[in-house]
Amino acid sequence: MAVTAAQVKELRQATDAPMMDCKKALTENDGDMEKATEWLKERGVAKSAKKADRIAAEGSIGFKVAADFKTASLVEVNSETDFVAQNDGFKDLVSKTVTQVFNTQCDDAVALRETELDGAAFSAYFDQAVAKIGEKIEYRRLTTLTADANSVVNGYVHSTTRIGVVVAIECDSAKTAEALAPVAKQVAMHASAMKPTTLSYKDFDADFVAAETKGRIEAIKIENEERARLKKPLINVPDYISMSQLTDDVLAQAEENIKATLKEQGKPEKIWDKIVPGQLARFIADNTTLDKEQALVDQDYVLDDKMTVAEAVAAAGKAAGGTAEITAFIRLEVGEGIEKKVDDFAAEVAAQMG
């Protein structure tokens, strides 16, 4: 049967598929709109399958938080190109995907495909949306944090949509928790910029700290050689890099060393108690560089670098009339851990010409 322009238009509006594909689908299926739609879906999935060897390392982070700040979800949706990541269809897909994660609290990418959306599997919606966009798209990581009555969760997605963070804060009461919701967002903004990899120095493996210690000390020595050549001030070479190494004995010895130095300098013993705490704090700061780089609660807070993140949150809790402590955070950045393919355009052209 002859396919009319009106039918092609209707199918195109329903599927967002190219016009010639719509015409062919209707022709192949004798003008049956439902069968033509299925034909296009199958063809779209086949197109995606052909792109399976391509690497989806671009994309966006989706974020959704409950109005009461008791649930917050993140999802990483990857695309092949940044151009597609700016497409309205892709943005809608990210929004729908993070809402599905939020509603189901599913934490497994494969399992999410089987969750229900509008009476069908979520995979049906996702695969159809991908077919419309026409590029390899997949969601890789998804997570949800929840809070009890005395806790709060909130988050932040950077303006580029490539970095997202959710933070959980535990308080002494529901009243304090409610007041800390904006603080949780501020901490998430801090984490988006400062790239912590773990919550606290207590999470570090001893072997990891030992290996890092050796490498960092050598790096500082090399940098000091260059500083000396340029006649710049030298950096203190630490003995340690994490609070996990600063045992009571180490701190006690550091205090004794400080007092011995003050004695050599002829400082009156009666003023030592005013000097020692500050110098001991400086010793700790010099010997905990790993913590300040990688452990969220031990980092200097970007909104007030006179405090650590933990101290800032505790102060906010106190200001609200209670106590507050960060208990969890999750940071996702688009493409982390994906080895991007580097295309050799000249080689590709040569191969085509050959």
C-alpha positions as CSV (number, residue, x, y, z in Angstrom):
1,M,0.0,0.0,0.0
2,A,1.1,3.6,-0.6
3,V,2.5,5.4,2.4
4,T,1.2,9.0,2.8
5,A,3.2,12.0,4.0
6,A,0.8,12.4,6.9
7,Q,1.7,8.8,8.1
8,V,5.4,9.5,7.8
9,K,4.9,12.8,9.8
10,E,2.9,11.0,12.5
11,L,5.5,8.2,12.9
12,R,8.4,10.7,12.9
13,Q,6.7,12.8,15.7
14,A,6.1,9.6,17.7
15,T,9.6,8.2,17.4
16,D,11.9,11.1,16.5
17,A,13.5,8.8,13.9
18,P,14.8,10.2,10.5
19,M,12.1,10.8,7.9
20,M,13.4,8.3,5.3
21,D,13.6,5.6,8.1
22,C,10.0,6.3,9.0
23,K,8.9,6.0,5.4
24,K,10.8,2.7,5.0
25,A,9.4,1.4,8.3
26,L,5.8,2.1,7.1
27,T,6.5,0.6,3.7
28,E,8.0,-2.6,5.2
29,N,5.0,-3.0,7.5
30,D,2.1,-2.1,5.1
31,G,1.4,1.2,6.8
32,D,0.8,-0.4,10.3
33,M,1.9,2.3,12.7
34,E,2.5,0.0,15.7
35,K,4.5,-2.5,13.7
36,A,6.5,0.3,12.1
37,T,7.3,1.7,15.5
38,E,8.6,-1.7,16.7
39,W,10.6,-2.0,13.5
40,L,12.3,1.4,14.2
41,K,13.0,0.3,17.8
42,E,14.6,-2.8,16.7
43,R,16.7,-1.0,14.1
44,G,17.7,1.6,16.7
45,V,18.9,-1.1,19.1
46,A,20.8,-2.7,16.2
47,K,22.5,0.6,15.5
48,S,23.5,0.9,19.2
49,A,24.9,-2.7,19.1
50,K,27.1,-1.7,16.1
51,K,28.5,1.1,18.3
52,A,29.3,-1.3,21.2
53,D,33.1,-1.0,20.6
54,R,33.0,2.7,20.9
55,I,33.9,4.3,24.3
56,A,31.3,6.4,26.1
57,A,33.5,8.6,28.3
58,E,31.6,11.9,28.1
59,G,28.2,12.6,29.5
60,S,26.6,14.1,32.6
61,I,25.8,13.5,36.3
62,G,22.2,13.5,37.3
63,F,21.1,14.6,40.8
64,K,17.9,14.5,42.7
65,V,17.1,15.3,46.3
66,A,13.9,15.0,48.3
67,A,12.2,18.1,49.5
68,D,12.8,17.0,53.1
69,F,16.4,16.2,52.5
70,K,16.1,12.6,53.5
71,T,17.0,11.0,50.2
72,A,19.4,12.0,47.5
73,S,20.5,10.2,44.3
74,L,23.3,10.5,41.8
75,V,23.7,8.8,38.4
76,E,26.4,9.0,35.8
77,V,25.1,8.7,32.2
78,N,27.8,8.4,29.6
79,S,27.8,9.4,25.9
80,E,30.5,9.2,23.2
81,T,30.7,12.9,22.6
82,D,30.3,16.1,24.7
83,F,28.1,17.5,21.9
84,V,25.4,14.9,22.5
85,A,25.7,15.5,26.2
86,Q,24.4,19.0,25.6
87,N,21.4,17.7,23.6
88,D,18.0,18.3,25.2
89,G,17.0,14.7,24.5
90,F,20.1,13.5,26.4
91,K,19.4,15.9,29.3
92,D,15.8,14.5,29.5
93,L,17.3,11.0,29.5
94,V,19.6,11.9,32.4
95,S,16.7,13.5,34.4
96,K,14.5,10.5,33.8
97,T,17.2,8.1,34.8
98,V,18.2,9.8,38.1
99,T,14.4,10.0,38.9
100,Q,14.2,6.3,38.4
101,V,17.2,5.7,40.6
102,F,15.6,8.0,43.2
103,N,12.2,6.4,43.1
104,T,13.5,2.8,43.2
105,Q,16.7,3.4,45.3
106,C,18.3,0.8,43.1
107,D,22.1,0.7,43.3
108,D,22.9,-1.7,40.5
109,A,23.1,-0.6,36.9
110,V,21.9,-4.0,35.5
111,A,19.1,-4.3,38.0
112,L,17.8,-0.8,37.2
113,R,17.0,-1.9,33.7
114,E,14.4,-4.3,35.1
115,T,12.7,-1.8,37.4
116,E,9.3,-0.7,36.4
117,L,8.4,2.6,34.6
118,D,5.0,3.3,33.3
119,G,4.0,-0.4,33.3
120,A,7.1,-1.6,31.4
121,A,10.8,-2.3,32.2
122,F,12.9,0.8,32.5
123,S,15.1,-0.6,29.8
124,A,12.3,-0.2,27.2
125,Y,12.3,3.6,27.8
126,F,16.1,3.9,28.0
127,D,16.8,1.9,24.9
128,Q,14.2,3.8,22.9
129,A,15.6,7.2,24.0
130,V,19.1,6.0,23.1
131,A,17.8,5.0,19.6
132,K,16.4,8.4,19.1
133,I,19.6,10.2,20.0
134,G,21.6,7.9,17.8
135,E,24.8,7.5,19.8
136,K,26.2,4.9,22.2
137,I,24.8,6.0,25.7
138,E,24.9,4.0,28.9
139,Y,24.6,4.7,32.6
140,R,27.5,3.4,34.6
141,R,27.3,4.3,38.2
142,L,24.3,5.1,40.4
143,T,23.9,5.7,44.1
144,T,21.4,6.9,46.8
145,L,22.0,8.1,50.3
146,T,19.2,8.1,52.8
147,A,18.8,9.8,56.2
148,D,17.0,9.0,59.4
149,A,15.0,11.4,61.6
150,N,18.2,13.0,63.0
151,S,20.2,13.1,59.8
152,V,20.1,15.0,56.5
153,V,21.4,14.5,53.0
154,N,22.0,17.0,50.3
155,G,24.2,17.4,47.2
156,Y,25.5,19.5,44.4
157,V,26.2,19.1,40.6
158,H,28.8,21.4,39.1
159,S,27.6,23.8,36.4
160,T,29.4,21.6,33.8
161,T,27.2,18.6,35.0
162,R,30.4,16.5,34.9
163,I,30.8,16.3,38.7
164,G,28.2,15.5,41.4
165,V,28.4,14.9,45.1
166,V,26.0,13.8,47.8
167,V,26.8,14.3,51.5
168,A,25.1,12.8,54.7
169,I,25.3,14.6,58.0
170,E,24.2,13.0,61.3
171,C,23.0,15.3,64.1
172,D,21.7,15.1,67.6
173,S,18.1,16.0,66.7
174,A,15.7,16.5,63.8
175,K,15.8,20.3,64.5
176,T,19.6,20.4,64.0
177,A,19.4,18.2,61.0
178,E,16.9,20.5,59.3
179,A,19.2,23.5,59.9
180,L,22.2,21.6,58.4
181,A,20.7,20.9,55.0
182,P,22.3,24.0,53.4
183,V,25.6,23.0,55.1
184,A,25.5,19.6,53.5
185,K,25.2,21.3,50.1
186,Q,28.2,23.6,50.9
187,V,30.3,20.5,51.8
188,A,29.2,18.8,48.6
189,M,30.4,21.9,46.7
190,H,33.7,21.7,48.6
191,A,34.1,18.1,47.6
192,S,33.4,18.7,44.0
193,A,36.3,21.1,43.9
194,M,38.8,19.5,46.2
195,K,38.4,15.9,45.0
196,P,38.6,13.9,48.3
197,T,38.8,10.1,47.7
198,T,37.7,9.0,51.2
199,L,35.9,10.3,54.3
200,S,38.6,10.2,56.9
201,Y,42.3,9.4,57.4
202,K,41.0,6.4,59.4
203,D,40.0,4.8,56.1
204,F,43.5,4.7,54.7
205,D,45.2,1.3,54.4
206,A,48.5,1.1,56.2
207,D,50.4,-0.2,53.2
208,F,49.0,2.6,51.1
209,V,50.2,5.2,53.6
210,A,53.6,3.7,53.8
211,A,54.1,3.7,50.1
212,E,52.8,7.3,49.8
213,T,55.1,8.4,52.6
214,K,58.2,7.4,50.7
215,G,57.1,8.9,47.4
216,R,56.0,12.2,48.9
217,I,59.1,12.8,50.9
218,E,61.3,12.1,47.9
219,A,59.2,14.5,45.8
220,I,59.6,17.3,48.4
221,K,63.4,16.7,48.5
222,I,63.6,17.1,44.7
223,E,61.4,20.2,44.8
224,N,63.7,21.7,47.5
225,E,66.7,21.1,45.3
226,E,65.0,23.3,42.7
227,R,64.0,25.9,45.3
228,A,67.5,26.1,46.6
229,R,68.8,26.7,43.0
230,L,66.3,29.5,42.6
231,K,67.0,30.8,46.1
232,K,63.4,30.3,47.2
233,P,62.3,29.2,50.8
234,L,62.6,25.5,51.3
235,I,59.6,23.3,52.2
236,N,59.7,21.4,55.5
237,V,60.5,17.8,54.8
238,P,58.1,15.7,56.9
239,D,58.7,12.4,58.6
240,Y,55.0,11.4,58.2
241,I,52.1,12.3,55.9
242,S,49.0,11.1,57.8
243,M,47.4,11.4,61.2
244,S,47.2,7.6,61.2
245,Q,51.0,7.6,61.7
246,L,51.0,10.2,64.5
247,T,50.8,7.9,67.5
248,D,50.8,9.2,71.1
249,D,54.5,8.4,71.3
250,V,55.2,10.4,68.1
251,L,53.3,13.4,69.3
252,A,55.0,13.2,72.7
253,Q,58.4,13.1,71.1
254,A,57.5,16.0,68.8
255,E,56.5,18.1,71.9
256,E,59.8,17.2,73.6
257,N,61.7,18.3,70.5
258,I,59.9,21.6,70.4
259,K,60.7,22.2,74.1
260,A,64.3,21.3,73.5
261,T,64.5,23.8,70.7
262,L,62.9,26.6,72.8
263,K,65.4,25.8,75.5
264,E,68.3,26.2,73.0
265,Q,66.8,29.5,71.9
266,G,66.8,30.7,75.4
267,K,63.0,31.1,75.6
268,P,61.8,31.4,79.2
269,E,60.1,28.2,80.3
270,K,57.2,30.1,81.8
271,I,56.0,31.1,78.3
272,W,56.5,27.7,76.7
273,D,52.8,26.8,77.2
274,K,51.9,29.7,75.0
275,I,54.3,28.6,72.2
276,V,54.2,24.8,72.3
277,P,50.5,24.3,71.2
278,G,51.0,26.4,68.1
279,Q,54.2,24.7,67.1
280,L,52.7,21.3,67.8
281,A,49.8,22.2,65.5
282,R,52.3,23.2,62.8
283,F,54.0,19.8,63.2
284,I,50.7,18.0,62.7
285,A,49.9,20.1,59.7
286,D,53.3,19.5,58.1
287,N,52.9,15.7,58.7
288,T,49.3,15.2,57.5
289,T,49.5,16.3,53.9
290,L,47.9,13.0,52.6
291,D,44.9,13.6,54.8
292,K,44.4,17.2,53.6
293,E,44.6,16.1,50.0
294,Q,42.4,13.0,50.1
295,A,40.3,12.7,53.2
296,L,37.2,14.9,53.1
297,V,36.7,15.7,56.9
298,D,40.4,16.4,57.3
299,Q,40.7,18.9,54.4
300,D,40.9,22.6,55.0
301,Y,37.4,23.9,54.3
302,V,37.2,26.1,51.2
303,L,34.7,28.5,52.8
304,D,37.0,29.0,55.8
305,D,40.5,27.6,55.6
306,K,41.1,28.2,59.3
307,M,39.0,25.1,59.9
308,T,38.8,21.6,58.6
309,V,35.6,20.4,57.0
310,A,34.8,18.4,60.1
311,E,35.4,21.4,62.3
312,A,33.2,23.6,60.1
313,V,30.3,21.1,60.2
314,A,30.7,20.7,64.0
315,A,30.6,24.5,64.3
316,A,27.5,24.7,62.2
317,G,25.8,22.1,64.4
318,K,26.7,24.0,67.5
319,A,25.4,27.2,66.0
320,A,22.1,25.4,65.4
321,G,22.0,24.3,69.0
322,G,23.3,20.8,68.7
323,T,25.9,18.5,67.2
324,A,26.7,17.5,63.6
325,E,29.1,15.1,61.9
326,I,29.6,14.0,58.3
327,T,29.0,10.2,58.1
328,A,29.1,9.6,54.3
329,F,29.8,11.2,50.9
330,I,29.9,10.0,47.3
331,R,31.5,11.9,44.5
332,L,31.1,11.0,40.9
333,E,33.0,12.6,38.0
334,V,32.1,11.7,34.4
335,G,34.5,9.3,32.8
336,E,36.5,8.4,35.9
337,G,38.3,5.1,35.3
338,I,37.4,4.9,31.6
339,E,40.4,4.7,29.3
340,K,39.5,7.0,26.5
341,K,40.4,5.9,22.9
342,V,42.8,8.2,21.2
343,D,41.9,8.3,17.5
344,D,44.7,8.5,15.0
345,F,42.9,10.5,12.3
346,A,45.8,10.3,9.7
347,A,46.0,6.5,10.1
348,E,42.2,6.2,9.8
349,V,42.2,8.2,6.5
350,A,45.2,6.1,5.2
351,A,43.3,2.9,6.0
352,Q,40.2,4.2,4.2
353,M,42.3,5.2,1.1
354,G,44.0,1.8,1.1
